[in-house]
Amino acid sequence: MVALYVNGTKVGTLDENPDVLKQLVEAGQSFEFRSDNGTELGAFLPKVAAVCEWESGLTREEIDRRVKESKRSSLNDILKRLGAV
């Protein structure tokens, strides 16, 4: 029998609750499929929304790189100049 686990906690089996899979997917929850003895068989990871709607390939790493290379002041620098920090 295959059981479903969320964050290491068993949430049920498909036999016990046929709707549990649908509920987890609709909630956008990551979960694992495990065997009776607890061996991980696979996992479901929901699709993550894009970081930037108008630039779909933009990654968090690229954002960090662009900020580092920018000649502009950071928010912290501006706040320091204003005496707010």
Rosetta blueprint (number, residue, H / E / L):
1 M L
2 V L
3 A E
4 L E
5 Y E
6 V E
7 N L
8 G L
9 T E
10 K E
11 V E
12 G E
13 T E
14 L L
15 D L
16 E L
17 N L
18 P L
19 D L
20 V H
21 L H
22 K H
23 Q H
24 L H
25 V H
26 E H
27 A L
28 G L
29 Q L
30 S L
31 F E
32 E E
33 F E
34 R E
35 S L
36 D L
37 N L
38 G L
39 T L
40 E E
41 L E
42 G E
43 A E
44 F E
45 L L
46 P L
47 K L
48 V L
49 A L
50 A L
51 V L
52 C L
53 E L
54 W L
55 E L
56 S L
57 G L
58 L L
59 T L
60 R H
61 E H
62 E H
63 I H
64 D H
65 R H
66 R H
67 V H
68 K H
69 E H
70 S L
71 K L
72 R L
73 S L
74 S L
75 L H
76 N H
77 D H
78 I H
79 L H
80 K H
81 R H
82 L L
83 G L
84 A L
85 V L
